[in-house]
Structures are given as structure tokens and as C-alpha cells.
């Protein structure tokens, strides 16, 4: 497929995504309009703070703070012990893999040798009311082997009586986690996927973010999500690399973002907004367009996933990107912003 075919494919993909998101946003606007006019909301959303209820009137939590603390300590403790195991045993690797799931498992499996971290004292964010599979979040300092300390946002999910880490995102430099709304007993409020009280529902945050990363300031999501390295910065990078590969290396370059199939979790913030934890996938393809072309070099960060150092026809890499975003309350006239990220390559395909 030539350059025109590439542009046509990109245009079709962009129009399809815009049509779907426009429809979703229209439906969301209709829902919020109905709920604001005195009608019953489409989804049940618990109180933002729970401050009006006395402790005796609050429903028993599905997961207690004590249970969450023990679960987190157990998972982090087991991971540290197993990552220190020497000599390595297959059983150690299998047991360590069981401490993770979803996007975090994909990243850990691709990383190879286990990284060793020291964890600080966590701030637990445990929803009182939720449906299974049960989950909670935690904010905790993570120190790596070089001594670098970064605040991390973790989500853990319970399945079959076992807790595993679903996602980990590191707060961006200069960013702080928002204050989470809690009830009188210290439990947080989880938001439904379609919650109408925030500017972007949890379900739409990932696809809107993906659109911003591909289309940047030219996309219809401009103004919904703040500019930054993980949104408009990606769009600028893609445009620059597409031109470079075409003019300097006679190859085609494309990079697309999509909402992953991993869980999306959201908590109410004290100002009526939301903190949303979700994942994207990024698929980047470099393809020889003209013969003869120079070899396509496999980037250093991808060489642990393939034995090849260069390819002649096509190189395709897949990343898992885990994010934490803060979404403002509906009608606040503010933009959502990305505050946390952790990602890496998980697959490489060569031909």
C-alpha cells in the first residue's frame, strides 16, 4: 500500500473513531441533561463524601481497610522475596507472575529480569460500595535500585480469593494525587463507568485520551484533555517521525493508540471530580515502501523481545501504557489532566 493508501486508511480510522466517540458524547450529554432536569439518573452513583450518614447507618464495606492493608502488604512482600531469589527457579518465576494481572502482568512478563523495589507506607483508597470483582487502590512511594523515589498509584483486584496488582502508574514530576472523597469511616467512593456527574465518564477517558494522542490539537478532543507529553506530545512525535521516515529512510511510519481491554477504575475526588485509572495500547509500525530500502533497525528497548536486530520489510511493536488521570466535575469548564504513567513494550513482530 502506497502513501495515499496509508493516508486513506488513517482517515477512515480517524473518522470511525470520531463517529463512535461523537455518538457516545451525544448520548452522555443527553443523559446528563435528563438527570439535571429532575429525572432519575441513568446509573446509581453513591454520595460523593458520605458525610451526611452516621457511621451506624453506613453499609458494611465489601473490602475492609484492614483486609486491603494485609492484601497489599502480602503482594508486595511476596514480590520482593521472589525477585530476590537466587539462584532463580521456575517455581519462583511462576509464583511471582501470580502477584500480577492485566496490564501490569504484561509489562512484568516482557521486562524479563525482575526489578527490585522498596515500598513506603501506603495510603489506602478502598471503595465502600462496589460490585465484584472487588478492588482497591493505594498511593505509595516506590524506591528503585538507584535510590530514585516516585509516588506510585496501584490498583489491586481480587479473584478466587487471591489479590493481584492490576496496574501501577508513577506520578509525573510535579504532579500530586488529588484528595479523594471519603466517608466518616475512611472509605472512598467508586464511580460507575457511565457516571454523569463528571466531565468525562470513566468509560470514555481511555478512548478520548487515545484520540488526543493521535490527533493532538487538531482533533475534536482539544480542550477536553490538557496538552502534555502523553497527549498532544505523542501526536507531535508521530507527525515528526512520519516525515523523517518517509524522507530519510524511504519507509512508512504509523502509530495508533487504543483503549485496552484491561479494567478501568475510578474514585470520586473531594471536589466532585474523579481520579481514573486505565490503560492504553500503542501499536507502532515501520514498513519498507520502496525497493531497495535500508534495513529497519530494531530499537534497543525492543531487543529483549526478539532475536532480530534489523528487519527488511516490517517492524511492529506494541506497548502497554498505564495512566492515572484527574477528571473535573461536570460543568466545571476545566480540562482533564494526566498525572501518572507507566508503560513499556510488551510485543514485537518482525518480517
N, C-alpha and C positions, 0 to 999 in steps of 0.2 A: 504494500500500500504506500503510495507516494505522500508528499507533504499535504496535498489537497485532501487526500483521504484521511490523514491524521486530523486535520482541522475540522473536517466534516464530522468525524467520529467524536471529537471533543465537543463540537457544537451540539450534536444530538444528545451526548451525555449531559451537557450543561442544561439544555432545555428540559430534558426529562427530570433532572433533579429539581430545577426551578419550578416546574409544573407541580411536582409532588409536594414540595415544601410550600408553595403558594396555596395549594389546596388545604394543607394541614394548618397553615397560619389562618386561613379564612375560617376554617371550622373552629379553631381555637378562639378567634375573635368573636365568633357568633356565640360560643359557649360562655365567654366572659361577659358578653353583653347581656345575655339572659340572666346570668347569676347576679349581675349588678342591678337588674331591674326588679328584683323582688322574687324571682323564680328560684326554685331549688337548684343548687349547683349540680353539675353532671356527675361529679365524683365526691366522695366523702373525704373531707380534709379536716384533721384534728385541729384544735386550737393552737395558735402559734406559740403560746407560752405556758398554758395550763395554770396560770397564776390565780385564776378565779376559782379553781377547785381546791378543796381542802385535801390533805394527804389521805384522809379516811375515804374520800369519795373517788379517788383515782383508781383506775383499773389496775389489777396486778400486772406487772411487766412480763412480757413473753421471755425476755432475757434480762436477768438482774445485773446490776453493776458489778456485783461480786463475781458472778459467772463470767461476765465479759473480761474482767481483770484476770481471772485464772486462765481463761482460754487464750488470751493474748500472751501472757507470760509463758504458757506451755508451748505455744507455737514458736515464739521467738527463742525460747530456751532450747527446744529440740533442734531448731535450725542451726543454732550456734554450735551445739555439741556435735552434730552430724557434719557440719562444714569443717570442723577441726580434726575429724577422724583421719588417722594416719597409721598404717597405710590405708588407702581407700579400698572399700569393699563394695560389691554390687548392692548388698543389703543396705549399706549406708546411703547410697545414692537413691535407692528406691524409697527408703523411709523419708529422706529429705524431700523428695519430689512430692510426697503426700502432704507436706506442710503448705503447699501452694495449689492454686487452681486458676482457671480463667486466664486473663492476660498476664498475671504475674508468673504463672507456670510456664507459659510460652516464652517469656523473657528469660526465666531462670534456666530452662532447658537449653535455650540457644546459647547462653553465656558459657557453658562448659564448666570450667573450674568454679566451685562455689566461692562467692565473695564473702568476706567476714566482716560483720558489723557489730558495733556495740550500741545498745539502745538505752535511751534515757527513761525517765518516768513518764508514763503516758497520761494524756487527758482523754478519758473515755467519752464517747458520744454514742449513747445507747438509746435507740428509739423505744418508747414505752409500748406503743401500739404498732403492730406490724403483722404481716402475713408471711407464712413460710415460703421459701427457706429463710430462716432468721439470720439477721446480720447486725453488725455494729461497725462503727468507725473509731479511729483513735488518731490523735496527733501526738507525735513523739519524736524527740531528737534522735537522729541516726548518725553515728560516727563511723567513718570508713577507716581502712588500714593506714591511710596517710594522715589521719587526725582531723580531716575535714568534717565539720558537724553541720548538718542541714535538718531543719524540721521536715518530717515526713507525715503524710496523711495516708493511713492504711484503712482498708475495708476487709473485714473477715466475714465469711459465710459458713453457716452450719449445715451439714448434710450427713444424714445417717449417724448422728451423734458425734460427728467429728468436725472441728473447726479448722478452716484453712484460710490463708491470706489470698484474697481475690485480686487486690490491686495495691500498689504503692506508688505514690507521687511525691516528689520533693518540691517544697515551696520554692518558687522563683526568688532570686535575690531581691531584697527589698519588699517582698510580699509577706503579709501576715494573714493567718486564717481568720475568718470573721467570727464574731461572737455568735454562738449557737443558742437558740432559744431553748430553755429548759423549764420543766415544771418544778413544783415545790420539793420534789424528791430527787432532782438532778437528772431526770430523764429527758431525752431530746424528742423532737417531733419529726417523724419521717413524712415525706411528701409523696403523694401518688404521682405516677408517671404523667398524668394529664392535669396536674394541679393548675387551676385557672387563676390563682392569686399572684403568680409571679410573671415577669415579663416574657420569659421563655420557659415553657414547661420542661421538666426533666427529660421527657422523651425526645423533644426537638433539639436539645442542646447539642448533641453529637452531630446530627446532620447539618445543622446550621454552622457549626464550627468547621465541618468538612468543606462546606461551600465557601466560607471565608478564607480557608487555607488555599483553595484552588483559584478563586476569583478575585480575592483581595478587595481593594477599594472600588473596583469596577462591578462587583457583584451586588445583588439585591440585599445581601445581609449587611452591607455597610451601615454602620450606626447601631446595629444590634449588638455587635461584639467589638470590644476595643481593639485598636490596632496593636500589634505586637509581634514578636518573633515567631510565635506559634499560630498566627492567623495571617495577617497581611504579609508578614515576613516570609512565609512559605510561598505565597503567590509571587512575590518579587523574585525569590530564588529560582522558582520554576521558569519564569519568563527569561531570566538571565541565562540559565543553563540551556534552555531550549535553543536560544540563539547561538550560544557558544558551540554546542554540539553540532548544530547544522552547518555553521560557517567554518569551524576549525577542524572538525573531525568527520565530516560528511556522515554523521549519524543522527538518528532521531531520538529525542528525549521526551518523555512524558511521565508525569507523577500525579496520581489521583488519590484522593482521601475518601474514606467511607466510615460510617458508623459501624463499629464491630458488633458481634453477637454476644459480647460479654455483658454482665449485669450493669445496670445504671442505678445508682443510689443517690438519694437527695435528702438533705436535712434543712429544716426551717432555721433561718438566721434571726437574730434578735430584732432586726429592722424590718422584718416581714418578707425578706427575700429568701434565697435558697443557696446552699452550697451543694454542688452537683459533682459526683464522681462518675466518670465514664471513660470509655476507650475509643480510639480511632485506629484504623489500619491505613497505612500509606504504601501504595504499590508503585514502584518506580521502574520504568523500562527504558533501556538504551538499546537501539536497534540499528544495524548497518543498513543504510538506504541505497548506497551506490557501490558497485564493484569496480575496482578493488578499494576496500577501505582498510584503514589501520585496525589492529586488534582493539577490542574493547577491554580495558583493564578492569579487573575485579578490585574494588576498593579494599583497603586493609581491614576495615571493620567487618567485611563480609567473608574474609578468607577462612574464618573458623567454621563456616557453614558449607564450604565447597573446597574440593581439592584443586580446582582450576584457579589460575592466576590471571588468565585472559580468555576471551571468547571471540569468535569470528562473526556470529550472527546476532545473538540477542542475550542481554543480561537483564534479569528481572529480580528485584529484591522486594521483600515485604517487611514492613516494620509494624510493631505494636506500640501504640502511644497511649499512655495513661494520663488523664488530666483531672484536675480539680478546678472548677470554675465557680465564680460567685455571680449569681443572677439577681438583679434588683427586683423589688416588688413591682407589681403591675401599676402602670400609670406614673411611675417614678421619673420617667424621661431620662433614665440613666442606661448605660450600656453594660452588658455582661462583660466580665474580665476573667482572663486565665490567670490563676495564681499558682498552680502546681503542675508539674510534668515529670514523667519518667518514661523512657522508651528505648527501643533498640531494634536491630534487625533480628528477625526470627526465621526467615526462609530465604533461600537463594535458588534461582532457576537459571541454568545456562544452556545455550545451544550454539 
